[in-house]
Amino acid sequence: MELLDRYFKVRKHTEAICSHLQTEDYVVQPVVDVSPPKWHIGHTTWFFETFILKPYFMGYQDFDPNYNYVFNSYYEAVGNRVIRTDRGNLSRPTVIDIYRYREYVDDAMTEFLCKEPSAQIRELIVLGLNHEEQHQELLYTDIKYILGHNPLFPAYDRNYISPKVNHSDADFIKMDEGVYEIGFEGDGFCFDNELNRHKVYLNAYEISPNLVTNAAYLEFIQAGGYHDFRHWHAEGWDWVKNNKVESPMYWHLIDDEWHVYTYHGLEPLKIHEPVCHISYYEAYAYASWKGLRLPTEFEWEAAAPKFEWGKAWEWTESSYLPYPGFTKAAGAIGEYNGKFMVNQKVLRGASEVTPPGHSRLTYRNFFQTGLRWQFTGIRLAK
């Protein structure tokens, strides 16, 4: 019953995140990277139906055969799917329909889990729970984008508490050159991209104990950082000009005072908070302006026990690539991480909306260089 308890704890938390929404909030898709909340509710349910109930629960009947087409995200082996950009065009199934679907699958999973599943199936269920927790973070960030780009800047939850960060007065942390062990080890859960544990040689380096603050980043803006090509990659400079970027996402200059959209609505910028919702392009440009650089993911992992992390995902200078000996699982599950190991940068740490079980030293997040709707920040190295 322990697995069943965990199953419902995860599933109920997803619904709790959505409890602050109005029905209309569930259906909006402002940009391709943001999925409507109702799609997340359906997709995480589809995962258990598709990978657990259909193949392993004898006599299970689909809630609706069309839902495989609607809620499949990117699994080529599972069949055709709605194009990602069209998720916001789905007025049907309704929000009520999707919650009925969720209840239907939860009832079936309850019955299925009354009998102890095999080790193989248990592993799949644990993967599904971790998958849903990833979507919980996506729900938080997608909801913020949806409401934060509403001209009225409505609050999501006025009781939301953003975790505080302790600022260290210490100088840069010095790390000796040498061979370091990188990657997951132990008996707990990890994603396949955290394997295999391996050795890397690192030259001596130094890394900041703190994330870059809003105040420090504001100096970059006031110094004309967004108008000086010298600090940007050519691709980043094109991104700035084509998108007319002048500040981090959610920043608004009102009557010569900076404000920022938060889950409470629009508020005056807190200058001592870590800067957030930054693209890799901006992180690199800021580091260049300071005469410093971003750490590699290996430098970050080796040094992370020496500093506080977890407020925002931290851009690294590492491309998202497989570790030595990486292998993809057979079938659709093998499409989970390996197929994305191209044209992306690794982010390390966690964010304030990351589920606790996903905050580990070896966790490898990854995004394209121009994205910033996630809680992403900057830590400097030299």
C-alpha positions in Angstrom: 0.0 0.0 0.0 3.0 2.3 0.3 3.1 2.7 -3.5 -0.6 3.4 -3.6 -0.2 6.1 -0.9 2.6 7.7 -2.8 0.6 7.5 -6.0 -2.3 9.5 -4.5 -0.1 11.9 -2.8 1.5 12.9 -6.1 -1.8 12.9 -8.0 -3.6 15.1 -5.4 -0.7 17.6 -5.3 -1.2 18.2 -9.1 -4.8 19.0 -8.5 -3.9 21.2 -5.6 -1.7 23.3 -7.9 -4.7 23.8 -10.2 -7.1 24.6 -7.4 -6.4 28.3 -7.7 -7.4 28.4 -11.4 -10.7 29.5 -13.0 -12.0 27.2 -15.7 -10.9 29.7 -18.4 -7.3 29.5 -17.1 -7.1 25.8 -17.9 -7.4 26.3 -21.7 -4.9 29.0 -22.6 -1.8 28.4 -24.6 -0.1 31.8 -25.2 3.1 30.3 -26.8 4.3 26.9 -28.0 6.4 26.2 -24.9 3.4 26.7 -22.6 0.8 24.0 -22.5 -2.8 24.6 -21.2 -3.1 23.3 -17.6 -5.9 21.0 -18.6 -3.5 19.3 -21.1 -1.0 18.6 -18.2 -3.9 17.1 -16.2 -4.8 14.8 -19.1 -1.2 14.0 -20.2 -0.1 12.8 -16.7 -3.2 10.6 -16.5 -2.5 9.3 -20.0 1.0 8.2 -19.0 -0.4 5.7 -16.4 -3.2 4.5 -18.7 -0.8 4.0 -21.6 2.2 2.5 -19.9 0.6 0.7 -16.9 -3.0 -0.1 -17.3 -3.3 -1.0 -21.0 -0.4 -3.4 -21.1 -0.6 -4.9 -17.6 -4.2 -4.6 -16.2 -6.3 -7.4 -17.8 -9.7 -6.3 -18.9 -8.9 -2.5 -18.7 -11.0 -0.5 -21.1 -9.9 2.9 -22.5 -11.8 5.9 -21.0 -11.8 7.3 -24.5 -9.8 5.9 -27.5 -9.3 9.5 -28.8 -7.3 10.5 -25.7 -4.2 8.7 -26.9 -4.1 11.2 -29.8 -4.9 14.2 -27.6 -2.5 13.6 -24.7 0.5 11.8 -26.3 3.3 14.4 -26.0 6.2 13.2 -28.1 6.3 9.4 -28.0 6.6 8.3 -31.6 6.2 4.6 -30.6 2.8 5.2 -29.2 1.2 6.7 -32.3 0.1 10.0 -33.8 -0.6 13.1 -31.6 -1.9 16.6 -31.6 0.8 19.0 -32.7 2.2 20.8 -29.7 1.2 24.2 -31.0 -2.5 23.1 -31.3 -3.0 22.1 -27.7 -4.6 25.4 -27.0 -7.1 24.9 -29.8 -8.7 21.9 -28.0 -11.9 23.3 -26.5 -12.9 19.6 -26.2 -12.4 17.5 -24.2 -13.6 19.9 -21.5 -12.0 20.5 -18.1 -14.8 18.5 -16.5 -14.2 15.6 -19.0 -10.5 15.5 -18.2 -11.1 15.4 -14.5 -13.5 12.5 -15.0 -10.8 10.8 -17.1 -8.4 11.4 -14.2 -10.8 9.9 -11.7 -11.4 6.9 -14.0 -7.7 6.1 -14.3 -7.1 6.7 -10.5 -9.9 4.2 -9.7 -8.3 1.6 -12.1 -4.9 2.2 -10.6 -6.3 1.7 -7.1 -7.6 -1.7 -8.1 -4.4 -2.5 -9.9 -2.2 -1.6 -7.0 -4.1 -3.7 -4.5 -2.0 -6.6 -5.8 1.8 -6.1 -5.4 3.2 -5.3 -8.9 6.3 -6.9 -10.2 9.6 -5.1 -9.9 9.5 -4.1 -13.5 6.0 -2.6 -13.3 6.9 -0.9 -10.0 9.8 0.8 -11.7 7.5 2.1 -14.4 5.0 3.4 -11.8 7.8 5.2 -10.0 8.9 6.7 -13.3 5.3 7.8 -13.9 5.2 9.5 -10.5 8.5 11.3 -11.2 7.1 12.3 -14.6 4.0 13.8 -13.0 6.2 15.7 -10.6 8.1 17.2 -13.5 4.7 18.3 -14.9 3.9 19.8 -11.5 6.8 22.2 -12.0 5.7 22.8 -15.6 2.2 23.6 -14.3 3.6 26.2 -12.0 5.7 27.9 -14.7 3.0 27.6 -17.4 0.4 29.1 -15.1 2.8 31.9 -14.3 3.3 32.6 -18.0 -0.4 32.5 -18.7 -1.4 34.9 -15.9 1.8 37.0 -16.2 1.0 37.7 -19.8 -2.6 38.6 -19.1 -2.8 42.4 -19.4 -4.6 42.5 -16.0 -1.7 40.6 -14.2 -4.1 38.6 -12.1 -2.7 36.9 -9.0 -2.4 33.1 -9.0 -2.3 32.7 -5.2 -1.9 35.6 -2.8 -0.9 33.1 0.0 2.0 31.7 -2.1 5.2 31.9 -0.1 8.5 32.3 -2.1 11.4 30.6 -0.2 14.0 33.0 1.1 17.7 32.8 0.1 20.5 33.2 2.5 23.2 35.5 1.1 26.8 34.5 1.8 29.4 37.2 2.4 32.1 34.7 1.5 34.3 35.2 -1.5 34.4 32.9 -4.5 34.8 29.3 -3.5 38.1 27.9 -4.7 38.1 24.4 -6.1 41.4 22.4 -6.7 42.3 20.8 -9.9 41.8 17.1 -10.0 39.6 14.2 -10.9 36.0 14.3 -9.7 33.2 11.7 -9.7 30.1 12.9 -11.6 26.7 11.3 -11.9 24.2 9.5 -9.8 25.0 6.6 -7.5 22.9 4.8 -5.0 19.7 2.8 -4.8 17.1 5.6 -5.1 15.4 6.9 -8.3 17.2 8.8 -11.0 16.6 9.6 -14.6 18.6 7.8 -17.2 20.5 11.0 -18.2 22.1 11.1 -14.7 23.9 7.8 -15.6 26.6 6.5 -15.7 28.7 7.8 -12.9 32.1 8.7 -14.3 35.3 10.6 -13.6 36.1 14.0 -15.1 39.3 16.1 -14.8 38.8 19.7 -13.8 41.3 22.5 -13.8 41.4 24.7 -10.7 38.5 27.1 -10.7 36.4 29.4 -8.5 32.6 29.6 -8.2 30.4 32.1 -6.5 28.5 31.1 -3.4 25.6 33.2 -4.4 23.2 33.6 -7.4 23.3 37.0 -9.2 20.8 39.3 -7.7 18.3 41.7 -9.3 20.3 44.6 -8.1 23.5 43.3 -9.8 21.6 42.5 -13.0 20.0 45.9 -13.0 23.5 47.4 -13.2 24.0 45.4 -16.4 20.8 46.9 -17.8 21.6 50.4 -16.8 25.1 50.1 -18.3 23.5 49.3 -21.7 24.1 45.6 -21.6 21.2 44.9 -23.9 22.5 47.4 -26.5 26.2 46.3 -26.5 26.9 43.5 -29.0 30.3 42.8 -27.5 28.9 40.7 -24.6 26.6 38.5 -26.7 27.0 35.4 -28.9 26.0 36.3 -32.5 22.9 34.1 -32.1 22.1 35.8 -28.7 22.5 39.3 -30.2 20.1 38.3 -33.0 17.7 37.1 -30.3 17.9 40.4 -28.4 17.2 42.4 -31.6 14.5 40.2 -33.1 12.6 40.0 -29.8 13.3 43.6 -28.6 14.5 42.2 -25.3 15.3 44.9 -22.7 15.0 43.1 -19.4 14.3 39.7 -17.8 10.9 38.1 -18.4 8.1 39.5 -16.1 10.0 42.8 -15.5 8.0 46.0 -16.3 9.2 49.6 -16.0 6.3 51.7 -14.7 6.8 55.4 -14.0 10.6 54.8 -13.9 10.3 52.1 -11.3 10.8 48.4 -12.0 8.0 46.0 -11.2 7.9 42.2 -11.6 5.0 39.8 -12.0 4.8 37.2 -9.2 2.2 34.7 -8.1 0.8 37.6 -6.0 0.4 39.7 -9.1 2.5 42.7 -10.1 4.8 43.9 -7.4 7.8 46.3 -7.0 11.0 44.5 -7.8 12.9 43.1 -4.8 16.4 44.1 -5.7 18.2 41.7 -3.3 16.4 38.6 -4.6 18.2 36.4 -7.2 17.5 37.4 -10.8 15.1 35.0 -12.4 13.6 34.0 -15.8 16.8 34.6 -17.6 17.8 32.9 -20.9 21.1 31.3 -21.5 21.9 34.2 -23.9 21.4 36.7 -21.1 23.3 34.6 -18.5 26.3 34.4 -20.9 26.1 38.1 -21.7 26.0 39.2 -18.1 28.9 36.9 -17.2 30.9 38.3 -20.1 30.1 41.9 -19.0 31.4 41.0 -15.6 34.6 39.5 -17.1 33.6 36.1 -15.7 31.9 33.0 -17.1 29.3 30.4 -16.3 30.4 27.1 -14.7 30.3 23.8 -16.5 27.8 21.3 -15.2 30.7 19.3 -13.9 32.2 22.3 -12.0 28.7 22.9 -10.6 28.2 19.4 -9.3 31.7 19.2 -7.8 31.3 22.5 -5.9 27.5 22.4 -5.1 27.9 20.8 -1.6 29.8 24.0 -0.6 27.0 26.5 -1.5 23.2 27.0 -1.1 21.2 26.2 -4.2 17.5 25.5 -5.1 16.0 29.0 -5.7 16.4 28.9 -9.5 17.7 26.6 -12.1 21.3 27.6 -13.0 22.5 27.9 -16.5 25.8 26.1 -17.2 28.2 26.3 -20.1 27.7 22.6 -20.8 25.8 21.3 -23.8 23.3 18.6 -23.0 25.0 15.4 -24.1 25.0 11.7 -22.9 27.4 10.5 -20.2 29.8 7.7 -21.0 28.0 4.4 -21.3 24.5 6.1 -21.6 21.9 3.7 -23.0 18.3 4.3 -23.9 15.6 1.9 -22.7 13.7 -0.2 -25.2 10.4 1.0 -26.6 8.6 4.3 -25.9 10.2 4.8 -22.5 13.6 5.1 -24.2 12.3 8.3 -25.8 12.2 10.0 -22.4 15.6 11.9 -22.4 18.0 10.6 -25.0 16.2 12.0 -28.1 16.6 15.6 -26.7 20.4 15.5 -26.4 21.0 18.1 -29.1 21.1 21.9 -29.3 20.3 22.4 -25.6 22.2 23.6 -22.5 22.2 21.9 -19.1 20.8 23.7 -16.1 21.7 22.4 -12.6 20.2 22.8 -9.1 16.4 23.2 -8.7 13.9 26.0 -8.5 11.4 27.2 -5.9 8.7 25.2 -7.6 10.7 22.0 -8.1 9.3 19.0 -6.2 11.5 18.0 -3.3 12.5 14.6 -4.7 13.9 16.3 -7.8 16.4 18.5 -5.9 19.5 16.4 -6.1 23.1 17.2 -7.0 23.1 15.0 -10.1 19.7 16.2 -11.6 20.2 17.4 -15.2 17.6 19.9 -16.5 17.9 21.1 -20.0 16.4 23.8 -22.3 17.1 25.6 -25.5 19.2 28.7 -25.1 16.5 31.3 -25.7 13.9 30.0 -23.3 13.3 31.7 -19.9 9.7 30.9 -18.8 11.2 28.5 -16.3 12.7 29.8 -13.0 16.3 30.2 -14.4 19.1 32.2 -12.9 22.8 32.9 -12.9 25.8 31.7 -10.9 29.2 33.0 -11.9 32.6 31.2 -12.1 36.1 32.0 -13.1 
